[in-house]
Amino acid sequence: MPIEITNARRLDQDSKLRPFDCGDSDLNDFFHKDSLNHSNELLTVTYLFESRRETIAFISLLNDKISQEKTCKGTLRAIAKGIPHPKRTYKSFPAVKIGRMGVNIKYQRKGMGTEILDAVKASFTTANKTGCRFVTVDAYNNPGTIGFYQKNGFNFLTEKDLKDDTRLMYFDLKRFVQDNSTD
Ligand SMILES: CC(C)(COP(=O)(O)OP(=O)(O)OC[C@H]1O[C@@H](n2cnc3c(N)ncnc32)[C@H](O)[C@@H]1OP(=O)(O)O)[C@@H](O)C(=O)NCCC(=O)NCCS
């Protein structure tokens, strides 16, 4: 059965975290030590995908925007192509950011990460309470993580971060709407 964000458990004060290891110590630390604080401070909303014994995956989301100053000209042109003419000149466009995401090492490369991204895309096009055009992420700059986001339709926002530890990537939710339209 496909994952739905509404079926995931939303982390709150009463949540007990189940064991989790995605193979990345920073992400593991965030999950175990900081995710609840971030939720309590209204900085992120974390969704947990669990079995009875362990956490299979988690994703932490926050509000974001794609702004002209942080985006290279070629990408801006590509983004503008999909936006009706008078609105192209907006200084920024609303987005949801994947702050953190990890899949338990035992469950990686089985399609779980892709299902979670699809659930985010569906949730922010059908159940969003405010306008949201893009999904953004500061993707770990390694071939596995970059390949994962590219395979899921994400593109780079800029070439300036080519050598950084993370790369800014984005997905246009309008594309998801069009791909899933029944017309
Ligand atoms: C990156 C991550 C979230 C992907 O989740 P996942 O459930 O393993 O991903 P999927 O099974 O949906 O992978 C889909 C595709 O992405 C690519 N991909 C995913 N992980 C990859 C890896 N480690 N190396 C190369 N390609 C990878 C592959 O093309 C894969 O398709 P395939 O298995 O048919 O070849 C997960 O591997 C993870 O938690 N990694 C450690 C933490 C991390 O990097 N988090 C992201 C921070 S921005």
The ligand as an SDF file (V2000), in Angstrom:
LIG
                    3D

 48 50  0  0  0  0  0  0  0  0999 V2000
   18.8790    8.7690    0.4750 C   0  0  0  0  0  0  0  0  0  0  0  0
   17.7840    7.8730    1.0630 C   0  0  0  0  0  0  0  0  0  0  0  0
   16.7670    8.7320    1.8270 C   0  0  0  0  0  0  0  0  0  0  0  0
   17.0860    7.1440   -0.0960 C   0  0  0  0  0  0  0  0  0  0  0  0
   16.0620    6.3100    0.3990 O   0  0  0  0  0  0  0  0  0  0  0  0
   15.8380    4.8460   -0.2150 P   0  0  0  0  0  0  0  0  0  0  0  0
   14.5950    4.2800    0.3590 O   0  0  0  0  0  0  0  0  0  0  0  0
   17.0870    4.0610   -0.0380 O   0  0  0  0  0  0  0  0  0  0  0  0
   15.6620    5.2130   -1.7710 O   0  0  0  0  0  0  0  0  0  0  0  0
   14.8890    4.4060   -2.9180 P   0  0  0  0  0  0  0  0  0  0  0  0
   14.9250    2.9370   -2.6650 O   0  0  0  0  0  0  0  0  0  0  0  0
   13.5380    5.0140   -3.0900 O   0  0  0  0  0  0  0  0  0  0  0  0
   15.8520    4.7540   -4.1580 O   0  0  0  0  0  0  0  0  0  0  0  0
   15.3780    5.2300   -5.3560 C   0  0  0  0  0  0  0  0  0  0  0  0
   16.5570    5.4260   -6.2700 C   0  0  0  0  0  0  0  0  0  0  0  0
   17.4480    6.4180   -5.7770 O   0  0  0  0  0  0  0  0  0  0  0  0
   18.8250    6.0700   -6.1060 C   0  0  0  0  0  0  0  0  0  0  0  0
   19.5750    5.7850   -4.8540 N   0  0  0  0  0  0  0  0  0  0  0  0
   19.0800    5.7390   -3.6130 C   0  0  0  0  0  0  0  0  0  0  0  0
   20.0780    5.4910   -2.7170 N   0  0  0  0  0  0  0  0  0  0  0  0
   21.2130    5.3790   -3.4380 C   0  0  0  0  0  0  0  0  0  0  0  0
   22.5840    5.1190   -3.1080 C   0  0  0  0  0  0  0  0  0  0  0  0
   22.9810    4.9670   -1.8420 N   0  0  0  0  0  0  0  0  0  0  0  0
   23.4970    5.0720   -4.1140 N   0  0  0  0  0  0  0  0  0  0  0  0
   23.1160    5.2330   -5.4040 C   0  0  0  0  0  0  0  0  0  0  0  0
   21.8240    5.4920   -5.7890 N   0  0  0  0  0  0  0  0  0  0  0  0
   20.8950    5.5610   -4.8190 C   0  0  0  0  0  0  0  0  0  0  0  0
   18.7390    4.8090   -6.9460 C   0  0  0  0  0  0  0  0  0  0  0  0
   18.6570    5.2060   -8.2860 O   0  0  0  0  0  0  0  0  0  0  0  0
   17.4260    4.1820   -6.4660 C   0  0  0  0  0  0  0  0  0  0  0  0
   16.8350    3.3630   -7.4320 O   0  0  0  0  0  0  0  0  0  0  0  0
   17.3200    1.8120   -7.5890 P   0  0  0  0  0  0  0  0  0  0  0  0
   17.4540    1.2500   -6.2040 O   0  0  0  0  0  0  0  0  0  0  0  0
   16.2110    1.2170   -8.3950 O   0  0  0  0  0  0  0  0  0  0  0  0
   18.6220    1.8930   -8.3140 O   0  0  0  0  0  0  0  0  0  0  0  0
   18.3670    6.7730    2.0040 C   0  0  0  0  0  0  0  0  0  0  0  0
   19.2820    5.9980    1.2820 O   0  0  0  0  0  0  0  0  0  0  0  0
   19.0510    7.3350    3.2450 C   0  0  0  0  0  0  0  0  0  0  0  0
   18.4030    7.5210    4.2730 O   0  0  0  0  0  0  0  0  0  0  0  0
   20.3830    7.5790    3.1490 N   0  0  0  0  0  0  0  0  0  0  0  0
   21.1770    8.0760    4.2650 C   0  0  0  0  0  0  0  0  0  0  0  0
   20.7850    9.4720    4.6840 C   0  0  0  0  0  0  0  0  0  0  0  0
   20.6350   10.4680    3.5400 C   0  0  0  0  0  0  0  0  0  0  0  0
   21.4810   10.5980    2.6580 O   0  0  0  0  0  0  0  0  0  0  0  0
   19.5100   11.2360    3.6160 N   0  0  0  0  0  0  0  0  0  0  0  0
   19.2020   12.3070    2.6730 C   0  0  0  0  0  0  0  0  0  0  0  0
   19.6880   13.5990    3.2600 C   0  0  0  0  0  0  0  0  0  0  0  0
   19.4150   14.9610    2.1680 S   0  0  0  0  0  0  0  0  0  0  0  0
  1  2  1  0
  2  3  1  0
  2  4  1  0
  2 36  1  0
  4  5  1  0
  5  6  1  0
  6  7  2  0
  6  8  1  0
  6  9  1  0
  9 10  1  0
 10 11  2  0
 10 12  1  0
 10 13  1  0
 13 14  1  0
 14 15  1  0
 15 16  1  0
 15 30  1  0
 16 17  1  0
 17 18  1  0
 17 28  1  0
 18 19  1  0
 18 27  1  0
 19 20  2  0
 20 21  1  0
 21 22  1  0
 21 27  2  0
 22 23  1  0
 22 24  2  0
 24 25  1  0
 25 26  2  0
 26 27  1  0
 28 29  1  0
 28 30  1  0
 30 31  1  0
 31 32  1  0
 32 33  2  0
 32 34  1  0
 32 35  1  0
 36 37  1  0
 36 38  1  0
 38 39  2  0
 38 40  1  0
 40 41  1  0
 41 42  1  0
 42 43  1  0
 43 44  2  0
 43 45  1  0
 45 46  1  0
 46 47  1  0
 47 48  1  0
M  END
$$$$
